[in-house]
Amino acid sequence: MSTTPLDSRASVDEAPETQSSFHPVRSRTGMGRLGVALGVAGFGWVLPFGASTTVLLPAKIAEIDEVNKIALVATVTIAGSVVALLANIVFGALSDHTRSRFGRRNPWLVGGGIAAGTFMALLATADSVPTLILWWCLYQVAQNAIVAAVVAIVPDRVPIPRRGTISAVYGMGAVLGATSGSILGASFIDAPSNGFLALAISVVVLPVVATLIAPDFSNAGEPRLKLSRREMFQTFSFPRKAPDYYWALIGRLLIVLGYYMVSGYQLYILTDHMGLDSGAAANFITIIALVNVVALTLAAVVSGPVSDKMGRRKAFVIVASLLIGAGAVFPLVMAQPWTLIAFAALGGLGMGIYQSVDTALMSEVLPSEASRGKDLGILNMANTGGQILAPFAASVLIGIGFGFVPIFIAASAVCVVGALAITPIKSAK
């Protein structure tokens, strides 16, 4: 792996104490390579995660315990998400303190990928719920070493005026990963163990590919900061006097919650709520994924560059949240498979806008440049927190006796509130 940075010149606008940690890419070629690398990295971690959460985990759980599958999906997902929440913050802080000739982020990308591939392969061997929970939690730990490193690369190396475009490329990679994951997962709906084995390879290879496309700058010569027990404890401390930071966190949490309350249960919605057998459900999941990827890609390609040109972030994220909420209305009104396609279209447009602009918005509300890996890790709690709450909330709402209808109502409502939470932010337009 080459250790030559794309551009190691520090921004003249940075304060002296942060110049060593901000190495903006100046050239168009370098920026293109970095964008492609981030797209590959986003695709690489979202592909196995999307396939697992939407199809493979529910299918595997149904094999193990068909009767209790709804509650068990919530249990497994919540356990993994709690672990992920903590791991993301820790790995963000550790990468802030990493000094190597490969940079501060890439060692975690590669190491996290190798570990994630190992645990993904072990998921294929699980024959009980406790074993499944163990391997899924360990997979989530490893995956979040990748995620924490990837999201910190944007504020590390991308000047603010270009962050919308680069975030859009990363978002497109994540979107394609989620959609491809749904399609791949659907093809293994009757053999989920084989699906886990196939995904284990991708999660090892793709992060390595990303680091080869755009090698990080060497920071081996920077002062090595000792990570004391006190500093490690402070890793879990939240920034003070940063209202925009917290509004962004709340907005992200609610948007993710609304989206995953529907998409995370699409297999059971199709089979238990809409009456399809597993074969028909697999076909519809593939159609839903294709519609989703077209909508997501279109929205991501357009919204990121337009956001940069306009110099605005908030309006895009607000519109994204409202589109997702509107999409959840369709399956609420009618229990027909085509309504999930409508959700995929509107929700896909919303998530495409969200994925392409939200990363840029988050990078502009950080309270400190010196701890951006840790602070982004806390913001990523909203992603994992939304995924923790989504299955829990869905399981509770389904359990009250009205079937799946309450989750569509709740998904729409929280997306509207999520949009409202973005409006008070003042440090970004």
Phi, psi and omega in degrees: 000127179291143179253007179285125181288157175296322176195114187261010179283130179282150179292135179289345181274350183282148175294152184305322184288347181246359182300322184290341184256358179241112183237083186291141174281128185259319188281153178295320179296316179297320179294322178297317179296318179296319178299315179298318180299316179294322176298317179295317180297317178297315176300319186296324180267332182282327179307303180292326179293314180296316179297321183290312187286326184276327186229304193294314178297311176302321180293318179295318179295320178297326176295321184281318184208087183299321186295319186255023190297322182299309181293324182290325175300316178298316182298310182296316182294317180295315179302313180296321183289325177297315178298317180298319180303313180289319183297322183297318179294315182297312182291329174298315179293318180297321179290328174302326184265358183284135176233121180200164178288349175263004181094185184265340185257320187299324176302326180283328175298310184290311180298319178296322179296316180297314180295319181297319178298321179297312183287329175297319177296322180292333176301328180296336184269352185296130179235011177211160181296315179302319179294319178299317179297318181301307183292325179292320178295318178293324175298318180296322176300309182295318180300323183282347167293322177293309185299314182300321180289316185297311186292336180281344181295325182299304177291339176293321197227356184245121175299150185307318182295345181254000188290330177295315180294312181294322176297326178295320178295316176299317179298321178296320177298317179295320180296313178297325177295316180296316181292314178298325177297319178296318180294313179297316179299319180298327180289344178247024186298329179263359178215064186300330180298320177295325177296318178299320180295319179297320182288333181301325180291314184296321185288342174276315190285314191294320175299325177296316178302317180299318181291332178285327180292317182223082180302146179283161175285147176288132175237024183298333182274353179288153178304132180274115182273129178283130179264092183282171177300320180296317179294323179294322176296321180291344176304328182266006177276146182265145179301148178259153176051051179224067186299322180298322178301317183282327174296321178296320179296314181296316179300315179297317180304313184289323179296313179296318179302311181300318182292313186283342175298330179264306186294328181290343181243020186297327178298312181287330176298316181291320184274310187272330183263323184253358169079020179274151172279175187296324179295313179294323178297319179298318179297317180292324178298322177295316179297315179302317181296319180294316177298318181299316184290324177297313180296315180298314182296314179302312182295318182292319181298321184276313193288323181299303178299322179296321177299317177297315182297319180279341183070027183235143180237316189302313185300323181293317181292323178297312178299320180302314181296319181293325177295318178297316178299320178294324180297326181289346179290326184300306177293341174292318184285325185214130181273063179237144182304328182297337180290331174289332174293319176297319176298319179298323181289305181290316177297325178295317175300315180297313181291329176296315177296313181301311182297326185278336186247332186298319180299319177295317178300314181298322181293340183265356177248009181294134183283341183211132175288332185288337184234036187294329177298315179293315183294323175292327176299320177294318177298327178290346172303330180295321176296308180290325178296320176298323179284334173291311186287328185301306179293326178296311181296317180296317180298317179295316183293321177294325183289347181282352171107006180250020178070217184270353184303315182300331182289330177290321177297312182296320180299316179297317184296314184291330176293322176296315179295323177299320177297318180295328182292336181283333188299328181286350183299130184250337185279352174227147180278000000 
